[in-house]
């Protein structure tokens, strides 16, 4: 790769903090949204891990001339701008937001098309990293669809990545076989999962003030040659119904004089029939 400076794109999503949503507010309207306008917005947990891992990777380079250029991209409304400013304060070189007027909760195709179109127009990039899924759509398809569109390899379940020799990257990930460590030749897409460094660091006050004067790149799908009607029609999922899941559980107190008697009653009255059915 010579002396060319590496460029890394991190795509992230801003989502409502559903832990703050009261039980009585899980009301589904006729057009199938759940009202979350009043709920605090946060960076999706897996995406937050990807952003922090990118910052840690840059820190491993010894000189500023070697450090990769970090670019952050999100597809969403204006409430995402505060997070883009925060990333500028943390050291990201550029941040972009694609204004979105579509419901992308269950349309990973549209999100992947926008990310890949951005990569083609504003690239080249050596790495594209993102969370493996979001808390609202929870489809886990976006990274794979982006990789398919760009014809790049994709590693899922990523827990860490850092520079290796000769322009390569060392990537760790979790698979069905356990922890996998591999050396990757760019370009590549990384879908970050349960990474140990999951919380995004906090910028200094001075950095926040400096970042306030920097611009966020504002784009539209049309500026990336992504027509809204094409993005909507490419989705293979039709949302027909939303239903709140009842997570309540019943408890039973087993009375007995001794531990042995309680264990016998547990087996006879509750486990025996279930075990015989297996």
C-alpha positions in Angstrom: 0.0 0.0 0.0 3.1 2.2 0.0 2.9 5.5 1.9 -0.8 6.1 1.1 -2.6 7.2 4.2 -5.2 4.7 5.3 -8.8 5.8 5.5 -11.4 4.1 7.9 -15.1 4.6 7.7 -17.3 4.0 10.8 -21.0 3.8 10.2 -23.2 4.2 13.2 -26.9 4.6 14.2 -28.5 6.8 16.7 -31.4 5.0 18.5 -33.8 5.7 21.3 -32.8 4.4 24.7 -35.6 1.8 25.0 -34.6 1.1 28.6 -36.1 4.5 29.4 -39.4 3.7 27.7 -42.2 3.2 30.3 -44.3 0.0 30.0 -47.5 2.0 29.5 -45.9 3.8 26.6 -45.4 0.6 24.5 -48.4 1.7 22.5 -48.5 0.8 18.9 -50.3 3.2 16.5 -52.2 2.3 13.4 -49.2 2.9 11.1 -47.1 0.6 13.4 -44.6 2.9 15.1 -43.9 3.0 18.8 -43.8 6.5 20.2 -40.3 7.2 21.3 -40.0 10.9 20.5 -39.6 11.9 24.1 -37.0 9.2 24.9 -33.3 10.2 25.1 -31.3 9.2 22.0 -28.0 7.2 22.3 -25.5 5.7 19.9 -26.4 2.1 19.2 -24.4 -0.1 21.6 -22.6 -2.2 19.0 -21.9 1.0 16.9 -20.4 2.6 20.0 -18.0 -0.2 20.3 -17.0 0.2 16.7 -16.3 3.9 17.2 -14.2 3.3 20.3 -12.2 0.5 18.7 -11.4 2.8 15.8 -10.1 5.5 18.2 -8.0 2.8 20.0 -6.6 1.6 16.7 -5.5 5.1 15.7 -3.7 5.5 19.0 -1.5 2.6 18.2 0.2 4.5 15.4 3.4 6.2 16.5 3.4 9.2 14.3 0.6 11.5 13.1 1.7 10.9 9.5 0.9 7.2 9.9 -2.4 7.6 11.6 -5.4 6.6 9.5 -8.1 9.2 8.6 -11.2 8.5 10.5 -14.6 9.3 8.9 -18.0 8.8 10.7 -21.3 8.4 8.8 -24.8 8.1 10.1 -28.2 8.0 8.4 -30.8 9.8 10.3 -32.4 13.0 11.6 -30.9 16.2 13.0 -30.8 14.8 16.5 -27.7 12.8 15.4 -25.7 16.0 14.9 -24.8 16.3 18.5 -23.1 12.9 18.3 -21.3 13.8 15.1 -19.9 16.9 16.9 -18.8 14.7 19.8 -16.9 12.4 17.3 -15.1 15.5 15.9 -14.1 16.4 19.4 -12.8 12.9 19.9 -10.5 13.1 16.9 -12.5 12.0 13.9 -11.3 13.9 10.9 -14.7 14.2 9.2 -18.3 13.4 9.9 -21.3 13.0 7.6 -25.1 12.7 8.0 -27.4 11.5 5.3 -30.8 13.0 5.9 -33.4 10.2 6.2 -37.1 10.4 5.7 -37.7 6.7 5.4 -38.5 4.2 8.0 -35.3 2.1 8.1 -36.0 0.0 11.2 -36.7 -3.1 9.0 -35.0 -2.0 5.8 -31.3 -2.9 6.1 -31.2 -2.9 2.3 -31.7 0.8 2.1 -29.1 1.5 4.8 -26.6 -0.7 3.1 -27.2 0.9 -0.3 -26.6 4.4 1.3 -23.4 3.3 3.1 -22.0 1.6 -0.1 -22.9 4.6 -2.2 -21.1 6.9 0.2 -18.1 4.6 0.2 -17.9 4.7 -3.6 -18.3 8.5 -3.8 -16.1 9.5 -0.9 -13.7 6.6 -0.8 -11.5 4.7 -1.2 -11.6 3.3 2.3 -9.4 0.6 3.7 -11.9 -0.5 6.4 -15.6 0.0 7.0 -16.7 -0.9 10.5 -20.2 -0.8 12.0 -22.1 -2.6 14.7 -23.4 -6.0 13.7 -27.1 -5.0 14.5 -29.1 -2.2 16.1 -31.5 -2.2 19.0 -34.6 -1.1 17.0 -34.5 -3.2 13.8 -32.2 -6.0 15.2 -31.9 -7.5 11.7 -28.0 -8.0 11.6 -28.0 -7.7 7.8 -26.7 -4.3 7.1 -23.0 -5.1 7.2 -23.4 -8.2 5.1 -25.5 -6.4 2.5 -22.9 -3.6 2.3 -20.2 -6.1 1.8 -22.2 -7.7 -1.0 -22.8 -4.4 -2.7 -19.1 -3.5 -2.5 -17.8 -7.0 -3.2 -15.7 -6.9 -0.1 -15.1 -9.6 2.5 -17.0 -9.2 5.8 -16.0 -10.4 9.3 -18.8 -10.7 11.8 -18.7 -10.8 15.6 -15.6 -8.6 15.7 -14.2 -7.9 19.2 -11.1 -5.9 18.2 -9.0 -4.6 15.3 -5.6 -3.0 15.2 -2.8 -2.3 12.7 -0.5 -5.1 11.7 2.6 -5.2 9.4 2.7 -3.9 5.9 -0.6 -2.1 5.8 -2.6 -5.2 7.1 -5.0 -5.3 10.1 -5.1 -7.8 12.9 -8.8 -8.6 13.6 -10.2 -10.7 16.5 -13.7 -12.1 16.3 -16.0 -14.6 17.9 -17.3 -17.5 15.9 -19.1 -20.8 16.6 -15.6 -22.3 17.1 -14.6 -19.6 19.6 -12.1 -16.7 19.4 -10.5 -16.2 16.0 -7.5 -14.1 15.4 -6.6 -13.3 11.8 -4.6 -10.9 9.7 -6.7 -9.1 7.1 -5.7 -7.4 3.8 -7.9 -4.3 3.1 -10.4 -3.5 2.0 -12.7 -5.3 4.4 -15.9 -4.7 6.4 -16.0 -5.4 10.1 -19.3 -6.1 11.9 -18.5 -5.4 15.6 -20.2 -7.5 18.2 -19.6 -7.9 22.0 -16.3 -6.0 22.2 -14.7 -5.6 25.6 -14.2 -1.9 25.0 -17.8 -0.9 24.5 -18.1 2.6 25.9 -17.1 5.6 23.9 -14.7 7.9 25.7 -15.7 11.5 26.7 -14.0 14.4 25.0 -12.4 17.3 26.8 -14.1 20.7 27.1 -11.4 22.3 25.0 -12.0 19.6 22.3 -15.7 20.2 22.4 -15.3 23.9 21.9 -12.9 23.3 18.9 -15.3 20.8 17.4 -18.2 23.3 17.6 -16.6 25.3 14.9 -16.2 22.3 12.5 -18.8 21.5 9.9 -20.8 18.3 9.5 -21.2 17.1 6.0 -24.9 17.0 5.3 -26.1 14.8 2.4 -29.3 13.5 0.9 -29.9 10.1 -0.6 -30.3 11.7 -4.0 -26.8 13.3 -3.7 -25.5 9.7 -3.5 -27.6 8.6 -6.5 -30.0 6.7 -4.1 -33.6 7.4 -5.0 -36.0 7.1 -2.1 -38.4 5.0 -4.2 -35.6 2.6 -5.1 -34.5 2.3 -1.5 -38.1 1.6 -0.4 -38.8 -0.9 -3.2 -35.6 -2.9 -2.5 -36.7 -4.0 0.9 -37.8 -7.7 1.1 -39.5 -7.3 4.5 -43.0 -6.0 5.0 -44.0 -4.8 8.5 -47.5 -6.1 9.1 -47.8 -6.2 12.9 -46.0 -5.2 16.1 -46.7 -6.8 19.4 -45.3 -6.2 22.8 -43.7 -9.3 24.3 -44.8 -10.2 27.8 -41.6 -10.9 29.8 -43.3 -11.5 33.1 -42.5 -14.7 34.9 -44.3 -16.7 37.6 -42.6 -18.0 40.7 -43.4 -21.0 42.9 -42.2 -21.5 46.5 -41.5 -25.1 47.3 -42.2 -26.0 50.9 -40.3 -28.8 52.6 -38.7 -29.7 55.8 -35.3 -30.5 54.3 -33.4 -29.8 51.1 -33.8 -33.4 50.1 -37.6 -33.2 50.4 -37.7 -29.9 48.4 -35.5 -31.5 45.7 -37.9 -34.5 45.5 -41.0 -32.2 45.3 -39.3 -30.2 42.6 -38.6 -33.2 40.5 -42.0 -35.0 41.1 -44.2 -31.9 40.6 -42.3 -29.8 38.0 -39.4 -31.5 36.3 -40.5 -35.1 35.8 -43.1 -34.5 33.2 -41.0 -31.9 31.3 -38.0 -34.3 31.2 -40.1 -37.2 30.0 -41.3 -35.1 27.1 -37.8 -34.4 25.8 
